[in-house]
Amino acid sequence: MYPLLLLTLPLTADAFSFPFTVRTTSTPRLTRRGGIPISNNGNAAYITNMTIAGASVSVILDTGSSDLWVAFPGSPPTATTDTGKSLSLAYAVGSASGNIHTGQIQFDNFTVENQAFLQVANASSFSTDTAYNGLLGLGPNEGSAIQGKLGTAGDTLLNRIFQENKTTANYITFLLDRKNDPGEPFTGQFTIGIPAAGYENITSQAKLNVETVHKLLDDQQHWQALTTKDQTHRPQSPRRPDGRLPRDMSDAIYGRVQGAVYDSTNEWWTVPLFGGVAFPIHPLDVVDDNFKILDKNGNPVCIGAFQPITSAFSLFGNFDMIMGMTFLRNAYALMDFGDWVDGASVDTGDPYIQLLPLTDATAAHADFVKVRLAGMQHSPVSAEEKKKKYEELVLSRWPYILVGCLVGVALIVGLIIWRCCCRRGKGRQKSQTYLPLQVQGSPGAPHPQGGYPHQQQGYGGQPAYGAQQGYGGQPGY
């Protein structure tokens, strides 16, 4: 799972909203209700502006973390107070380190005094993207590293909002736009405490209870829920441009796209820009060509939006998949903090998530064909998938193969033993055969050595019974 960034922000506010461009299908058109615009940075980040101690900064909105950190583009403002407490926020890739400061923060039409945030001198290990200067976490208070350092003085931004505005429900909602969508652009919103105009029925959708992690893993608490009872955990995170799935799932999605290649070094699937497959979410979200990735031959390729999950994202196996911006561009999401907020008087139930489907399959298919004319309804089985299926077939049959080999060896050994026994028996029978003293033939036949055979002798040297006396005392025939 993408590690949490943590935020603390004291302020008083009524329900408010931040609009940004969004594209949906067969859904009400949103109207701009005030607030600050949010920009889409290549389908990889959603960015808004705030003012800290008089300095304007751009920050990523992130429900996968809870802290606010900023690397000021110029000289840091002087109207902040250094608490003297250092902190490092580690991520699957990169980190953000610095000292915790406090200062005035203006966000839309809200002003917060003495708000704690992490002032970072150099964020290059986190990202070299100059489109933003920091990150605003929208996760639960339990995941805040700043709160862990300062206690209640370091509570998160949303925690402070809900604490000081007790008549507002403790939830946020958001819609996300999509780059390169040929459809009519709509104005979307990020809201706190109220649903976006035209999407009020989000509150009547099924509530997915948020799964609470073990007390020892508080810093790993995210917006995670079971898709079905006692089955798949899926954290919701618009900070992540892609989704993280079990390897078998990502293989099933991209393995049959002709030309698709799994990059074991970067642990992602790449597909040719002309390929595609229809999926339950908008096909334009299945692959992304905004990252300017080239294959080994220098040809541009897309990055698959659903990639195998690794221990970097789920070190303790807390969840099975991460539903990032790829998924959230296709759903209007409501995340209720419930009793995560200390001292809340209106919303004191368990935290939950509600999702409202946005994408119409027919319209999405038309968009896909318009943007990616080479999209195919059915793709041939790729060499990668064939190899994997063959390996799985061999592994699934190995008990039978082993038994067959053992039986074959036993038969061969038995045959060898049987042949040896047969030969030994024949040799013994031959050695016991009777050999006559007189060569068989006609009576009086000459002995092979010349002359006649000797007469057999009887007892005491007398001629044997039946022997005849010949002429001149010679033995008879």
C-alpha positions in Angstrom: 0.0 0.0 0.0 1.2 3.5 -0.7 2.4 4.7 2.8 0.4 7.4 4.5 1.3 11.1 4.6 -0.2 12.8 7.6 -1.8 16.2 8.1 -3.1 18.4 11.0 -5.1 21.5 10.3 -7.2 23.5 12.8 -9.9 25.6 11.3 -13.6 26.5 11.5 -15.8 26.1 8.5 -19.2 25.4 7.2 -19.7 22.8 4.5 -17.7 23.8 1.4 -16.6 22.6 -2.0 -13.7 22.8 -4.4 -14.7 22.5 -8.1 -12.7 20.9 -10.9 -13.3 19.5 -14.4 -14.8 16.1 -14.6 -16.2 14.0 -17.4 -19.0 11.6 -16.6 -21.6 9.7 -18.7 -25.4 9.9 -18.4 -25.1 11.8 -15.1 -26.3 15.3 -14.1 -24.3 18.2 -15.2 -22.4 19.8 -12.3 -22.3 23.5 -11.7 -19.5 25.5 -10.2 -20.4 26.3 -6.6 -17.5 28.4 -5.7 -14.2 27.4 -4.0 -10.9 26.8 -5.8 -10.3 24.9 -9.1 -8.5 21.6 -9.1 -6.3 20.6 -12.0 -5.6 17.2 -13.5 -1.9 16.6 -13.9 -1.8 13.9 -16.6 -4.2 11.6 -14.9 -1.5 11.1 -12.2 -2.4 13.8 -9.7 -5.2 16.2 -8.8 -3.9 19.5 -7.6 -5.3 22.6 -5.8 -3.9 25.7 -4.3 -3.6 27.1 -0.8 -1.8 29.9 1.0 0.6 29.2 3.9 1.9 32.2 5.8 1.3 34.4 2.7 3.0 32.1 0.2 0.9 30.4 -2.5 1.6 26.7 -3.0 0.1 23.9 -5.1 -0.7 20.6 -3.3 -1.9 17.2 -4.3 -5.2 16.0 -2.8 -4.7 12.6 -1.3 -7.1 10.4 0.6 -4.4 7.8 1.1 -2.5 9.9 3.6 -3.3 12.3 6.4 -0.5 14.9 6.6 0.3 18.2 5.0 3.8 18.8 3.7 5.1 21.6 1.6 8.4 22.4 -0.2 8.1 26.1 -0.9 9.1 27.0 -4.5 11.1 30.0 -3.3 12.4 31.2 0.0 10.2 29.9 2.9 7.9 32.5 4.5 9.2 33.9 7.7 5.8 34.1 9.4 5.9 30.5 10.5 7.1 28.9 13.8 9.5 26.0 13.8 8.5 23.5 16.5 12.0 22.0 16.5 10.5 18.5 15.8 11.8 16.7 12.7 9.9 14.1 10.7 10.4 11.9 7.7 7.5 10.6 5.7 8.5 7.5 3.8 6.8 6.3 0.6 7.0 3.2 -1.6 9.1 5.5 -3.8 10.9 8.5 -2.2 10.3 10.4 0.9 9.7 13.9 2.3 11.7 15.1 5.3 11.9 18.3 7.3 10.8 20.1 10.5 7.2 20.5 11.7 6.2 24.2 11.5 3.0 26.0 12.4 1.5 29.0 10.6 -1.6 30.6 9.1 -3.2 28.7 6.3 -5.8 30.0 3.9 -7.7 27.4 2.0 -10.5 28.6 -0.3 -12.4 31.0 2.0 -11.2 29.5 5.3 -8.4 30.8 7.4 -6.6 28.6 9.9 -4.2 29.9 12.6 -1.2 28.0 13.9 -1.7 25.1 11.6 0.9 22.4 11.8 2.6 21.2 8.6 5.9 19.6 7.5 8.2 22.1 5.9 10.4 20.1 3.4 13.6 21.6 2.1 14.1 19.2 -0.8 11.3 16.9 -2.2 13.3 15.6 -5.1 13.4 12.0 -3.7 9.6 12.1 -3.6 9.1 13.7 -7.1 10.7 16.0 -9.5 7.4 17.2 -10.9 7.2 21.0 -10.7 3.4 21.1 -11.1 3.0 20.9 -7.3 4.9 21.9 -4.1 3.4 19.5 -1.6 0.7 17.2 -0.6 -2.6 17.6 1.4 -3.6 14.4 3.1 -7.3 13.7 3.5 -7.1 10.5 5.5 -8.0 9.7 9.1 -6.4 11.3 12.2 -5.0 7.9 13.2 -2.6 7.9 10.2 -1.1 11.3 10.9 2.6 11.3 11.8 2.5 15.0 12.7 -0.3 14.2 15.2 1.9 11.5 16.6 4.6 14.1 17.2 2.4 16.9 18.6 -0.6 15.2 20.0 -4.0 17.0 19.6 -2.2 20.1 18.4 -1.3 18.1 15.3 -4.7 16.8 14.4 -5.5 16.6 10.7 -7.2 19.3 8.6 -10.4 17.4 8.3 -10.5 16.4 11.9 -10.3 20.1 12.9 -13.0 21.0 10.4 -15.4 18.4 11.7 -14.6 19.2 15.4 -15.3 22.9 15.0 -18.3 22.6 12.7 -20.5 20.2 14.6 -23.6 20.7 12.4 -21.8 19.3 9.3 -21.7 15.6 8.5 -18.2 14.1 8.7 -17.8 13.1 5.1 -16.0 14.2 1.9 -17.0 13.5 -1.7 -15.1 13.9 -5.0 -15.3 13.3 -8.7 -12.2 13.0 -10.9 -11.8 14.1 -14.6 -10.1 12.2 -17.3 -7.5 13.5 -19.8 -8.1 12.9 -23.5 -11.8 12.2 -23.0 -13.7 13.2 -26.2 -17.0 13.7 -24.3 -18.4 17.0 -23.1 -16.4 18.3 -20.1 -18.3 18.8 -16.9 -17.6 20.8 -13.8 -16.9 18.5 -10.8 -16.3 19.2 -7.2 -14.5 18.1 -4.1 -16.8 18.6 -1.2 -16.8 18.4 2.6 -20.0 17.8 4.5 -22.4 18.1 1.5 -22.9 16.1 -1.8 -22.2 17.7 -5.1 -25.2 19.3 -6.8 -27.1 16.7 -8.9 -25.5 13.8 -7.0 -27.5 13.9 -3.8 -28.5 10.2 -4.2 -25.0 9.2 -3.3 -26.2 9.2 0.3 -28.7 6.5 -0.5 -26.1 4.0 -1.8 -25.0 1.0 0.1 -22.6 1.7 2.9 -19.3 -0.2 2.9 -18.0 -0.3 6.4 -14.3 0.7 6.7 -12.1 -2.1 7.9 -10.1 -1.0 11.0 -6.5 -2.2 11.1 -4.9 -3.6 14.3 -4.0 -1.1 16.9 -0.3 -1.8 16.3 -0.8 -0.8 12.6 -2.6 2.6 13.2 -0.3 4.3 10.8 -1.5 1.9 8.1 -5.2 2.9 8.4 -6.7 3.8 5.1 -10.1 4.0 3.4 -10.4 0.2 3.0 -13.4 -2.0 2.8 -14.5 -5.5 1.8 -16.0 -5.8 -1.6 -18.0 -8.7 -0.4 -18.3 -10.2 3.1 -15.0 -11.4 4.4 -13.3 -11.2 1.0 -11.3 -8.6 -0.8 -10.0 -5.5 0.9 -9.7 -2.5 -1.4 -8.3 0.9 -0.2 -9.6 3.9 -2.0 -6.9 6.4 -3.0 -7.1 9.2 -5.6 -3.4 9.8 -4.9 -2.5 6.7 -6.8 -2.8 7.0 -10.6 -3.1 3.3 -11.0 -4.8 0.4 -9.2 -2.9 -2.4 -7.5 -4.3 -6.0 -7.9 -3.2 -9.6 -7.3 -0.9 -10.6 -10.2 -3.5 -13.1 -11.6 -6.0 -10.3 -12.0 -3.6 -7.9 -13.9 -2.5 -10.8 -16.1 -6.1 -11.6 -16.9 -6.7 -7.9 -17.9 -3.6 -7.3 -20.0 -2.3 -10.7 -20.9 -4.5 -11.1 -24.0 -3.7 -7.7 -25.4 -1.5 -8.3 -28.5 1.9 -6.9 -27.9 1.5 -6.5 -24.1 4.6 -7.0 -22.1 5.1 -7.4 -18.3 8.1 -5.4 -17.1 9.4 -7.4 -14.2 11.9 -4.6 -13.3 9.2 -1.9 -12.9 6.5 -4.4 -12.0 4.0 -3.1 -14.5 2.3 -4.1 -17.8 2.9 -2.1 -20.9 0.7 -2.3 -24.0 1.1 -0.8 -27.5 -0.7 2.5 -28.0 -3.0 0.9 -30.6 -4.3 -1.9 -28.4 -7.1 -2.2 -25.9 -9.8 -4.3 -24.4 -13.3 -3.4 -23.1 -13.7 -3.5 -19.3 -16.4 -2.7 -16.8 -14.8 0.7 -16.1 -14.2 3.2 -18.9 -11.8 1.6 -21.4 -9.8 4.9 -21.6 -8.9 4.3 -17.9 -7.5 0.8 -18.6 -4.2 2.1 -20.0 -2.6 5.5 -19.8 -0.4 7.2 -22.4 0.4 10.3 -20.3 3.7 9.0 -18.9 5.7 9.1 -22.1 7.1 5.5 -21.6 9.1 3.9 -24.5 9.8 0.2 -25.0 13.2 -1.3 -25.7 12.9 -0.4 -29.4 12.0 3.2 -28.7 8.3 2.9 -29.5 5.8 4.7 -27.3 3.7 2.4 -25.0 0.9 2.8 -22.5 1.1 1.9 -18.9 -1.5 -0.6 -17.7 -3.7 1.1 -15.0 -4.1 -2.1 -12.9 -0.7 -3.5 -11.8 0.3 -6.3 -9.5 0.3 -5.3 -5.8 3.7 -5.8 -4.1 4.9 -5.7 -0.5 5.9 -2.1 -1.0 2.1 -1.3 -1.0 0.9 -4.0 1.4 3.8 -4.9 3.7 1.6 -6.6 6.3 -0.9 -7.9 3.8 -3.6 -5.6 5.2 -5.4 -5.5 1.8 -5.6 -7.2 -1.5 -5.9 -4.3 -4.0 -5.8 -0.5 -4.2 -8.5 1.2 -6.1 -6.8 4.4 -7.2 -7.7 7.2 -9.6 -8.3 4.7 -12.4 -11.3 3.3 -10.5 -12.4 6.6 -8.9 -12.8 8.4 -12.2 -15.7 6.0 -12.8 -17.4 6.4 -9.5 -18.6 9.3 -7.4 -17.2 8.5 -3.9 -18.3 9.5 -0.4 -16.1 8.8 2.5 -17.6 9.3 6.0 -15.1 9.7 8.9 -17.8 8.8 11.5 -16.4 8.4 15.0 -12.8 8.8 13.8 -13.4 12.5 14.6 -13.0 13.2 18.3 -15.9 15.2 19.8 -18.1 15.0 16.8 -21.8 15.6 17.7 -23.7 14.9 14.5 -21.9 11.9 12.9 -20.8 9.4 15.5 -21.3 6.1 13.7 -18.7 3.8 12.2 -16.7 5.1 9.2 -18.0 4.0 5.8 -17.7 4.5 2.1 -20.5 5.0 -0.5 -20.0 4.7 -4.3 -22.2 5.8 -7.1 -21.4 4.4 -10.6 -20.9 7.0 -13.3 -19.7 5.3 -16.5 -22.3 4.2 -19.1 -20.8 1.2 -21.0 -22.3 2.1 -24.4 -21.1 5.7 -24.3 -17.8 4.7 -22.9 -17.3 2.2 -25.8 -18.1 5.0 -28.3 -15.5 7.3 -26.6 -13.0 4.5 -26.7 -13.4 3.8 -30.4 -13.2 7.5 -31.1 -9.9 7.9 -29.2 -8.3 4.5 -29.9 -9.5 3.4 -33.3 -7.4 0.2 -33.1 -9.3 -1.0 -30.1 -10.4 -4.6 -30.3 -13.4 -6.4 -28.8 -11.5 -9.7 -28.5 -7.7 -10.1 -28.4 -5.7 -13.2 -29.2 -4.0 -15.1 -26.5 -0.5 -13.6 -26.0 2.7 -15.6 -25.7 3.1 -14.5 -22.1 -0.4 -15.8 -21.2 0.2 -19.1 -23.1 3.5 -19.6 -21.2 1.8 -18.8 -17.9 -1.1 -21.1 -18.6 1.2 -24.0 -19.6 3.2 -23.6 -16.4 0.0 -23.6 -14.4 -1.2 -26.7 -16.2 2.1 -28.5 -15.4 2.0 -27.5 -11.8 -1.6 -28.5 -11.4 -0.8 -32.0 -12.8 2.4 -32.7 -11.0 0.9 -35.2 -8.5 -0.4 -37.3 -11.4 2.9 -36.9 -13.2 4.8 -38.0 -10.1 2.6 -41.1 -9.5 2.9 -42.0 -13.2 6.7 -41.8 -13.0 6.8 -43.9 -9.9 4.6 -46.6 -11.4 6.7 -46.6 -14.6 9.9 -47.0 -12.6 8.3 -49.9 -10.6 7.2 -51.7 -13.7 10.7 -51.4 -15.3 12.4 -52.6 -12.1 9.9 -55.5 -11.9 10.5 -56.5 -15.5 14.3 -56.5 -15.0 13.9 -58.7 -11.9 11.6 -61.1 -13.7 14.0 -61.5 -16.7 16.9 -62.2 -14.3 14.9 -64.9 -12.5 13.9 -66.5 -15.8 17.5 -66.7 -17.0 18.7 -68.1 -13.7 16.0 -70.8 -13.7 16.9 -72.0 -17.2 20.6 -72.3 -16.3 19.8 -74.5 -13.3 17.6 -76.8 -15.3 20.3 -77.3 -17.9 22.9 -78.3 -15.4 20.7 -81.1 -14.0 19.9 -82.9 -17.4 20.9 -86.8 -17.6 23.8 -87.5 -20.0 23.9 -91.2 -21.3 27.2 -93.2 -21.3 26.4 -94.8 -24.6 25.8 -92.8 -27.6 22.3 -93.5 -29.0 22.2 -95.2 -32.4 21.8 -98.6 -34.1 23.1 -101.7 -32.2 26.8 -102.3 -32.7 27.5 -98.9 -34.2 31.1 -98.0 -34.0 32.2 -95.6 -31.2 33.0 -92.2 -32.4 36.6 -92.6 -31.4 36.8 -96.0 -33.3 35.9 -99.5 -32.3 32.9 -100.5 -30.4 31.6 -99.1 -27.2 32.6 -100.8 -24.0 30.3 -103.2 -22.4 28.8 -102.0 -19.2 30.2 -103.8 -16.2 28.0 -105.4 -13.6 28.6 -105.9 -9.9 32.1 -107.2 -9.0 33.4 -106.7 -12.5 31.0 -109.2 -14.1 29.2 -108.3 -17.3 26.0 -106.4 -16.8 22.7 -108.2 -17.0 21.7 -109.0 -20.6 25.3 -108.8 -22.0 26.0 -111.6 -24.5 29.4 -113.4 -24.8 30.8 -113.2 -28.3 33.1 -115.4 -30.3 36.6 -116.1 -28.8 35.6 -114.7 -25.4 34.9 -111.3 -26.8 32.1 -109.3 -25.4 28.8 -109.6 -27.2 26.8 -106.9 -28.7 
